[in-house]
Every structure is written in structure tokens, then in C-alpha cells.
């Protein structure tokens, strides 16, 4: 989900203007940027978990 959100946010929401996260408001840009920020946080969290697991597996294999 974290990888999909930034792509959809940039392409669909900002570049193409196909739809916004919330169209019922006068200024949907803040919602679109929040959606992108949430995706970036998820992506960073997933990467950190992956790296932590990779390091833990490397230590257990070498021991």
C-alpha cells in the first residue's frame, strides 16, 4: 500500500487531476498532500522493517 499511494497521489491527484482524496471541499490539495505523506510514512516504515529483518537474518546465519 505504501508504494501505491505515492504513485497514485502524484499521477492521479496532482498531475492528471482525475480525482482528489476529498472532492467535497473547496481546497482538496491539503488532503492530497496528506495522502502522499501517509504513503511516504508507510513506505519508510516498511523499508525500516525490511532492513531490520535482513540484518537480524544476517546475524543469525553468521552465528
PDB file with one MODEL, atoms N, CA, C and O in Angstrom:
MODEL        1
ATOM      1  N   UNK A   1       0.822  -1.184   0.000  1.00  0.00           N
ATOM      2  CA  UNK A   1       0.000   0.000   0.000  1.00  0.00           C
ATOM      3  C   UNK A   1       0.871   1.255   0.000  1.00  0.00           C
ATOM      4  O   UNK A   1       0.544   2.244  -0.655  1.00  0.00           O
ATOM      5  N   UNK A   2       1.960   1.208   0.724  1.00  0.00           N
ATOM      6  CA  UNK A   2       2.834   2.368   0.787  1.00  0.00           C
ATOM      7  C   UNK A   2       3.437   2.742  -0.554  1.00  0.00           C
ATOM      8  O   UNK A   2       3.640   3.925  -0.829  1.00  0.00           O
ATOM      9  N   UNK A   3       3.731   1.751  -1.398  1.00  0.00           N
ATOM     10  CA  UNK A   3       4.291   2.024  -2.726  1.00  0.00           C
ATOM     11  C   UNK A   3       3.229   2.556  -3.677  1.00  0.00           C
ATOM     12  O   UNK A   3       3.527   3.365  -4.556  1.00  0.00           O
ATOM     13  N   UNK A   4       2.001   2.108  -3.505  1.00  0.00           N
ATOM     14  CA  UNK A   4       0.922   2.514  -4.397  1.00  0.00           C
ATOM     15  C   UNK A   4       0.487   3.948  -4.133  1.00  0.00           C
ATOM     16  O   UNK A   4       0.187   4.675  -5.079  1.00  0.00           O
ATOM     17  N   UNK A   5       0.445   4.371  -2.889  1.00  0.00           N
ATOM     18  CA  UNK A   5      -0.057   5.697  -2.561  1.00  0.00           C
ATOM     19  C   UNK A   5       0.733   6.841  -3.185  1.00  0.00           C
ATOM     20  O   UNK A   5       0.119   7.742  -3.756  1.00  0.00           O
ATOM     21  N   UNK A   6       2.058   6.851  -3.108  1.00  0.00           N
ATOM     22  CA  UNK A   6       2.774   7.961  -3.751  1.00  0.00           C
ATOM     23  C   UNK A   6       2.570   8.012  -5.261  1.00  0.00           C
ATOM     24  O   UNK A   6       2.430   9.096  -5.827  1.00  0.00           O
ATOM     25  N   UNK A   7       2.551   6.859  -5.917  1.00  0.00           N
ATOM     26  CA  UNK A   7       2.331   6.858  -7.358  1.00  0.00           C
ATOM     27  C   UNK A   7       0.951   7.390  -7.704  1.00  0.00           C
ATOM     28  O   UNK A   7       0.811   8.263  -8.560  1.00  0.00           O
ATOM     29  N   UNK A   8      -0.060   6.868  -7.042  1.00  0.00           N
ATOM     30  CA  UNK A   8      -1.427   7.326  -7.296  1.00  0.00           C
ATOM     31  C   UNK A   8      -1.592   8.792  -6.934  1.00  0.00           C
ATOM     32  O   UNK A   8      -2.257   9.551  -7.640  1.00  0.00           O
ATOM     33  N   UNK A   9      -0.976   9.181  -5.821  1.00  0.00           N
ATOM     34  CA  UNK A   9      -1.103  10.566  -5.380  1.00  0.00           C
ATOM     35  C   UNK A   9      -0.518  11.554  -6.368  1.00  0.00           C
ATOM     36  O   UNK A   9      -1.136  12.570  -6.686  1.00  0.00           O
ATOM     37  N   UNK A  10       0.667  11.252  -6.849  1.00  0.00           N
ATOM     38  CA  UNK A  10       1.325  12.169  -7.786  1.00  0.00           C
ATOM     39  C   UNK A  10       0.648  12.119  -9.150  1.00  0.00           C
ATOM     40  O   UNK A  10       0.302  13.162  -9.704  1.00  0.00           O
ATOM     41  N   UNK A  11       0.458  10.935  -9.691  1.00  0.00           N
ATOM     42  CA  UNK A  11      -0.091  10.820 -11.045  1.00  0.00           C
ATOM     43  C   UNK A  11      -1.571  11.180 -11.091  1.00  0.00           C
ATOM     44  O   UNK A  11      -1.965  12.081 -11.832  1.00  0.00           O
ATOM     45  N   UNK A  12      -2.397  10.485 -10.307  1.00  0.00           N
ATOM     46  CA  UNK A  12      -3.844  10.689 -10.390  1.00  0.00           C
ATOM     47  C   UNK A  12      -4.290  12.012  -9.785  1.00  0.00           C
ATOM     48  O   UNK A  12      -5.102  12.721 -10.380  1.00  0.00           O
ATOM     49  N   UNK A  13      -3.771  12.351  -8.612  1.00  0.00           N
ATOM     50  CA  UNK A  13      -4.277  13.517  -7.901  1.00  0.00           C
ATOM     51  C   UNK A  13      -3.658  14.819  -8.381  1.00  0.00           C
ATOM     52  O   UNK A  13      -4.371  15.793  -8.620  1.00  0.00           O
ATOM     53  N   UNK A  14      -2.336  14.847  -8.525  1.00  0.00           N
ATOM     54  CA  UNK A  14      -1.674  16.111  -8.834  1.00  0.00           C
ATOM     55  C   UNK A  14      -1.489  16.347 -10.330  1.00  0.00           C
ATOM     56  O   UNK A  14      -1.844  17.416 -10.828  1.00  0.00           O
ATOM     57  N   UNK A  15      -0.944  15.378 -11.054  1.00  0.00           N
ATOM     58  CA  UNK A  15      -0.654  15.599 -12.474  1.00  0.00           C
ATOM     59  C   UNK A  15      -1.910  15.559 -13.348  1.00  0.00           C
ATOM     60  O   UNK A  15      -2.168  16.484 -14.118  1.00  0.00           O
ATOM     61  N   UNK A  16      -2.679  14.494 -13.226  1.00  0.00           N
ATOM     62  CA  UNK A  16      -3.850  14.340 -14.092  1.00  0.00           C
ATOM     63  C   UNK A  16      -5.091  15.026 -13.537  1.00  0.00           C
ATOM     64  O   UNK A  16      -5.982  15.406 -14.297  1.00  0.00           O
ATOM     65  N   UNK A  17      -5.155  15.185 -12.238  1.00  0.00           N
ATOM     66  CA  UNK A  17      -6.346  15.780 -11.637  1.00  0.00           C
ATOM     67  C   UNK A  17      -7.585  14.928 -11.833  1.00  0.00           C
ATOM     68  O   UNK A  17      -8.699  15.452 -11.862  1.00  0.00           O
ATOM     69  N   UNK A  18      -7.407  13.607 -11.969  1.00  0.00           N
ATOM     70  CA  UNK A  18      -8.513  12.685 -12.206  1.00  0.00           C
ATOM     71  C   UNK A  18      -9.510  12.753 -11.059  1.00  0.00           C
ATOM     72  O   UNK A  18     -10.716  12.862 -11.282  1.00  0.00           O
ATOM     73  N   UNK A  19      -9.017  12.692  -9.863  1.00  0.00           N
ATOM     74  CA  UNK A  19      -9.855  12.813  -8.674  1.00  0.00           C
ATOM     75  C   UNK A  19      -8.976  13.242  -7.519  1.00  0.00           C
ATOM     76  O   UNK A  19      -7.748  13.215  -7.607  1.00  0.00           O
ATOM     77  N   UNK A  20      -9.612  13.633  -6.449  1.00  0.00           N
ATOM     78  CA  UNK A  20      -8.896  14.030  -5.249  1.00  0.00           C
ATOM     79  C   UNK A  20      -9.330  13.138  -4.100  1.00  0.00           C
ATOM     80  O   UNK A  20     -10.341  12.442  -4.193  1.00  0.00           O
ATOM     81  N   UNK A  21      -8.572  13.159  -3.028  1.00  0.00           N
ATOM     82  CA  UNK A  21      -8.916  12.363  -1.857  1.00  0.00           C
ATOM     83  C   UNK A  21     -10.289  12.795  -1.346  1.00  0.00           C
ATOM     84  O   UNK A  21     -11.135  11.956  -1.036  1.00  0.00           O
ATOM     85  N   UNK A  22     -10.506  14.121  -1.261  1.00  0.00           N
ATOM     86  CA  UNK A  22     -11.813  14.659  -0.854  1.00  0.00           C
ATOM     87  C   UNK A  22     -12.185  15.753  -1.835  1.00  0.00           C
ATOM     88  O   UNK A  22     -11.602  16.836  -1.811  1.00  0.00           O
ATOM     89  N   UNK A  23     -13.149  15.479  -2.693  1.00  0.00           N
ATOM     90  CA  UNK A  23     -13.613  16.477  -3.661  1.00  0.00           C
ATOM     91  C   UNK A  23     -14.709  17.373  -3.110  1.00  0.00           C
ATOM     92  O   UNK A  23     -15.052  18.377  -3.733  1.00  0.00           O
ATOM     93  N   UNK A  24     -15.262  17.032  -1.961  1.00  0.00           N
ATOM     94  CA  UNK A  24     -16.382  17.802  -1.423  1.00  0.00           C
ATOM     95  C   UNK A  24     -15.939  19.081  -0.718  1.00  0.00           C
ATOM     96  O   UNK A  24     -16.777  19.836  -0.225  1.00  0.00           O
ATOM     97  N   UNK A  25     -14.650  19.328  -0.667  1.00  0.00           N
ATOM     98  CA  UNK A  25     -14.128  20.521  -0.001  1.00  0.00           C
ATOM     99  C   UNK A  25     -13.641  21.520  -1.050  1.00  0.00           C
ATOM    100  O   UNK A  25     -13.362  21.158  -2.192  1.00  0.00           O
ATOM    101  N   UNK A  26     -13.548  22.777  -0.637  1.00  0.00           N
ATOM    102  CA  UNK A  26     -13.101  23.814  -1.559  1.00  0.00           C
ATOM    103  C   UNK A  26     -11.633  23.678  -1.950  1.00  0.00           C
ATOM    104  O   UNK A  26     -11.270  23.989  -3.085  1.00  0.00           O
ATOM    105  N   UNK A  27     -10.785  23.221  -1.036  1.00  0.00           N
ATOM    106  CA  UNK A  27      -9.348  23.113  -1.312  1.00  0.00           C
ATOM    107  C   UNK A  27      -8.835  21.719  -1.045  1.00  0.00           C
ATOM    108  O   UNK A  27      -8.318  21.464   0.042  1.00  0.00           O
ATOM    109  N   UNK A  28      -8.955  20.803  -1.992  1.00  0.00           N
ATOM    110  CA  UNK A  28      -8.565  19.410  -1.741  1.00  0.00           C
ATOM    111  C   UNK A  28      -7.060  19.159  -1.738  1.00  0.00           C
ATOM    112  O   UNK A  28      -6.630  18.036  -1.477  1.00  0.00           O
ATOM    113  N   UNK A  29      -6.256  20.174  -2.020  1.00  0.00           N
ATOM    114  CA  UNK A  29      -4.810  19.968  -2.095  1.00  0.00           C
ATOM    115  C   UNK A  29      -4.232  19.480  -0.768  1.00  0.00           C
ATOM    116  O   UNK A  29      -3.351  18.620  -0.759  1.00  0.00           O
ATOM    117  N   UNK A  30      -4.717  20.017   0.351  1.00  0.00           N
ATOM    118  CA  UNK A  30      -4.206  19.586   1.656  1.00  0.00           C
ATOM    119  C   UNK A  30      -4.474  18.103   1.883  1.00  0.00           C
ATOM    120  O   UNK A  30      -3.619  17.397   2.417  1.00  0.00           O
ATOM    121  N   UNK A  31      -5.643  17.626   1.487  1.00  0.00           N
ATOM    122  CA  UNK A  31      -5.964  16.201   1.629  1.00  0.00           C
ATOM    123  C   UNK A  31      -5.069  15.361   0.722  1.00  0.00           C
ATOM    124  O   UNK A  31      -4.598  14.298   1.126  1.00  0.00           O
ATOM    125  N   UNK A  32      -4.834  15.833  -0.499  1.00  0.00           N
ATOM    126  CA  UNK A  32      -3.959  15.099  -1.425  1.00  0.00           C
ATOM    127  C   UNK A  32      -2.537  15.009  -0.881  1.00  0.00           C
ATOM    128  O   UNK A  32      -1.904  13.956  -0.961  1.00  0.00           O
ATOM    129  N   UNK A  33      -2.034  16.115  -0.327  1.00  0.00           N
ATOM    130  CA  UNK A  33      -0.680  16.110   0.227  1.00  0.00           C
ATOM    131  C   UNK A  33      -0.593  15.239   1.475  1.00  0.00           C
ATOM    132  O   UNK A  33       0.421  14.580   1.704  1.00  0.00           O
ATOM    133  N   UNK A  34      -1.648  15.235   2.280  1.00  0.00           N
ATOM    134  CA  UNK A  34      -1.689  14.350   3.438  1.00  0.00           C
ATOM    135  C   UNK A  34      -1.671  12.888   3.034  1.00  0.00           C
ATOM    136  O   UNK A  34      -1.025  12.065   3.682  1.00  0.00           O
ATOM    137  N   UNK A  35      -2.385  12.565   1.957  1.00  0.00           N
ATOM    138  CA  UNK A  35      -2.405  11.212   1.411  1.00  0.00           C
ATOM    139  C   UNK A  35      -0.995  10.800   0.976  1.00  0.00           C
ATOM    140  O   UNK A  35      -0.558   9.680   1.240  1.00  0.00           O
ATOM    141  N   UNK A  36      -0.290  11.719   0.308  1.00  0.00           N
ATOM    142  CA  UNK A  36       1.089  11.446  -0.110  1.00  0.00           C
ATOM    143  C   UNK A  36       2.006  11.262   1.094  1.00  0.00           C
ATOM    144  O   UNK A  36       2.860  10.375   1.095  1.00  0.00           O
ATOM    145  N   UNK A  37       1.833  12.091   2.114  1.00  0.00           N
ATOM    146  CA  UNK A  37       2.663  11.983   3.313  1.00  0.00           C
ATOM    147  C   UNK A  37       2.426  10.650   4.014  1.00  0.00           C
ATOM    148  O   UNK A  37       3.373  10.011   4.473  1.00  0.00           O
ATOM    149  N   UNK A  38       1.174  10.232   4.096  1.00  0.00           N
ATOM    150  CA  UNK A  38       0.862   8.935   4.709  1.00  0.00           C
ATOM    151  C   UNK A  38       1.522   7.798   3.934  1.00  0.00           C
ATOM    152  O   UNK A  38       2.066   6.873   4.538  1.00  0.00           O
ATOM    153  N   UNK A  39       1.480   7.854   2.623  1.00  0.00           N
ATOM    154  CA  UNK A  39       2.138   6.837   1.814  1.00  0.00           C
ATOM    155  C   UNK A  39       3.643   6.822   2.029  1.00  0.00           C
ATOM    156  O   UNK A  39       4.253   5.754   2.079  1.00  0.00           O
ATOM    157  N   UNK A  40       4.248   8.003   2.156  1.00  0.00           N
ATOM    158  CA  UNK A  40       5.694   8.085   2.398  1.00  0.00           C
ATOM    159  C   UNK A  40       6.051   7.493   3.756  1.00  0.00           C
ATOM    160  O   UNK A  40       7.067   6.812   3.891  1.00  0.00           O
ATOM    161  N   UNK A  41       5.217   7.752   4.762  1.00  0.00           N
ATOM    162  CA  UNK A  41       5.461   7.187   6.097  1.00  0.00           C
ATOM    163  C   UNK A  41       5.351   5.663   6.057  1.00  0.00           C
ATOM    164  O   UNK A  41       6.171   4.967   6.657  1.00  0.00           O
ATOM    165  N   UNK A  42       4.357   5.148   5.364  1.00  0.00           N
ATOM    166  CA  UNK A  42       4.190   3.696   5.243  1.00  0.00           C
ATOM    167  C   UNK A  42       5.369   3.073   4.496  1.00  0.00           C
ATOM    168  O   UNK A  42       5.873   2.019   4.885  1.00  0.00           O
ATOM    169  N   UNK A  43       5.796   3.720   3.440  1.00  0.00           N
ATOM    170  CA  UNK A  43       6.920   3.213   2.660  1.00  0.00           C
ATOM    171  C   UNK A  43       8.198   3.199   3.491  1.00  0.00           C
ATOM    172  O   UNK A  43       8.948   2.223   3.460  1.00  0.00           O
ATOM    173  N   UNK A  44       8.449   4.271   4.231  1.00  0.00           N
ATOM    174  CA  UNK A  44       9.638   4.336   5.092  1.00  0.00           C
ATOM    175  C   UNK A  44       9.566   3.291   6.204  1.00  0.00           C
ATOM    176  O   UNK A  44      10.568   2.648   6.517  1.00  0.00           O
ATOM    177  N   UNK A  45       8.392   3.119   6.797  1.00  0.00           N
ATOM    178  CA  UNK A  45       8.231   2.105   7.847  1.00  0.00           C
ATOM    179  C   UNK A  45       8.457   0.700   7.323  1.00  0.00           C
ATOM    180  O   UNK A  45       9.095  -0.118   7.986  1.00  0.00           O
ATOM    181  N   UNK A  46       7.946   0.418   6.153  1.00  0.00           N
ATOM    182  CA  UNK A  46       8.164  -0.897   5.542  1.00  0.00           C
ATOM    183  C   UNK A  46       9.621  -1.144   5.227  1.00  0.00           C
ATOM    184  O   UNK A  46      10.134  -2.245   5.428  1.00  0.00           O
ATOM    185  N   UNK A  47      10.287  -0.114   4.732  1.00  0.00           N
ATOM    186  CA  UNK A  47      11.707  -0.260   4.414  1.00  0.00           C
ATOM    187  C   UNK A  47      12.512  -0.510   5.686  1.00  0.00           C
ATOM    188  O   UNK A  47      13.409  -1.353   5.704  1.00  0.00           O
ATOM    189  N   UNK A  48      12.184   0.234   6.759  1.00  0.00           N
ATOM    190  CA  UNK A  48      12.897   0.036   8.029  1.00  0.00           C
ATOM    191  C   UNK A  48      12.671  -1.374   8.584  1.00  0.00           C
ATOM    192  O   UNK A  48      13.607  -2.010   9.069  1.00  0.00           O
ATOM    193  N   UNK A  49      11.444  -1.854   8.513  1.00  0.00           N
ATOM    194  CA  UNK A  49      11.171  -3.224   8.969  1.00  0.00           C
ATOM    195  C   UNK A  49      11.927  -4.252   8.133  1.00  0.00           C
ATOM    196  O   UNK A  49      12.462  -5.225   8.665  1.00  0.00           O
ATOM    197  N   UNK A  50      11.967  -4.032   6.839  1.00  0.00           N
ATOM    198  CA  UNK A  50      12.689  -4.940   5.943  1.00  0.00           C
ATOM    199  C   UNK A  50      14.174  -4.965   6.287  1.00  0.00           C
ATOM    200  O   UNK A  50      14.779  -6.033   6.383  1.00  0.00           O
ATOM    201  N   UNK A  51      14.756  -3.786   6.470  1.00  0.00           N
ATOM    202  CA  UNK A  51      16.181  -3.708   6.794  1.00  0.00           C
ATOM    203  C   UNK A  51      16.484  -4.349   8.145  1.00  0.00           C
ATOM    204  O   UNK A  51      17.489  -5.043   8.296  1.00  0.00           O
ATOM    205  N   UNK A  52      15.618  -4.116   9.119  1.00  0.00           N
ATOM    206  CA  UNK A  52      15.827  -4.721  10.442  1.00  0.00           C
ATOM    207  C   UNK A  52      15.779  -6.248  10.341  1.00  0.00           C
ATOM    208  O   UNK A  52      16.606  -6.937  10.938  1.00  0.00           O
ATOM    209  N   UNK A  53      14.826  -6.767   9.599  1.00  0.00           N
ATOM    210  CA  UNK A  53      14.718  -8.214   9.426  1.00  0.00           C
ATOM    211  C   UNK A  53      15.896  -8.791   8.662  1.00  0.00           C
ATOM    212  O   UNK A  53      16.385  -9.876   8.978  1.00  0.00           O
ATOM    213  N   UNK A  54      16.349  -8.055   7.649  1.00  0.00           N
ATOM    214  CA  UNK A  54      17.500  -8.518   6.858  1.00  0.00           C
ATOM    215  C   UNK A  54      18.756  -8.565   7.710  1.00  0.00           C
ATOM    216  O   UNK A  54      19.545  -9.505   7.610  1.00  0.00           O
ATOM    217  N   UNK A  55      18.944  -7.562   8.541  1.00  0.00           N
ATOM    218  CA  UNK A  55      20.117  -7.554   9.426  1.00  0.00           C
ATOM    219  C   UNK A  55      20.033  -8.663  10.464  1.00  0.00           C
ATOM    220  O   UNK A  55      21.039  -9.304  10.770  1.00  0.00           O
ATOM    221  N   UNK A  56      18.844  -8.894  11.005  1.00  0.00           N
ATOM    222  CA  UNK A  56      18.667  -9.952  12.010  1.00  0.00           C
ATOM    223  C   UNK A  56      18.929 -11.319  11.370  1.00  0.00           C
ATOM    224  O   UNK A  56      19.533 -12.186  12.001  1.00  0.00           O
ATOM    225  N   UNK A  57      18.492 -11.516  10.153  1.00  0.00           N
ATOM    226  CA  UNK A  57      18.726 -12.794   9.481  1.00  0.00           C
ATOM    227  C   UNK A  57      20.211 -12.962   9.173  1.00  0.00           C
ATOM    228  O   UNK A  57      20.741 -14.070   9.255  1.00  0.00           O
ATOM    229  N   UNK A  58      20.874 -11.879   8.825  1.00  0.00           N
ATOM    230  CA  UNK A  58      22.313 -11.949   8.548  1.00  0.00           C
ATOM    231  C   UNK A  58      23.112 -12.314   9.772  1.00  0.00           C
ATOM    232  O   UNK A  58      24.087 -13.060   9.682  1.00  0.00           O
ATOM    233  N   UNK A  59      22.711 -11.799  10.917  1.00  0.00           N
ATOM    234  CA  UNK A  59      23.407 -12.127  12.156  1.00  0.00           C
ATOM    235  C   UNK A  59      23.162 -13.565  12.551  1.00  0.00           C
ATOM    236  O   UNK A  59      24.085 -14.236  13.015  1.00  0.00           O
ATOM    237  N   UNK A  60      21.947 -14.060  12.383  1.00  0.00           N
ATOM    238  CA  UNK A  60      21.644 -15.423  12.824  1.00  0.00           C
ATOM    239  C   UNK A  60      22.297 -16.445  11.900  1.00  0.00           C
ATOM    240  O   UNK A  60      22.634 -17.541  12.347  1.00  0.00           O
ATOM    241  N   UNK A  61      22.482 -16.117  10.632  1.00  0.00           N
ATOM    242  CA  UNK A  61      23.124 -17.052   9.704  1.00  0.00           C
ATOM    243  C   UNK A  61      24.619 -17.118   9.975  1.00  0.00           C
ATOM    244  O   UNK A  61      25.216 -18.192   9.899  1.00  0.00           O
ATOM    245  N   UNK A  62      25.228 -15.981  10.290  1.00  0.00           N
ATOM    246  CA  UNK A  62      26.676 -15.949  10.535  1.00  0.00           C
ATOM    247  C   UNK A  62      27.054 -16.540  11.874  1.00  0.00           C
ATOM    248  O   UNK A  62      28.183 -17.003  12.037  1.00  0.00           O
ATOM    249  N   UNK A  63      26.150 -16.541  12.835  1.00  0.00           N
ATOM    250  CA  UNK A  63      26.472 -17.028  14.182  1.00  0.00           C
ATOM    251  C   UNK A  63      26.646 -18.528  14.221  1.00  0.00           C
ATOM    252  O   UNK A  63      26.920 -19.091  15.281  1.00  0.00           O
TER     253      UNK A  63
ENDMDL
END
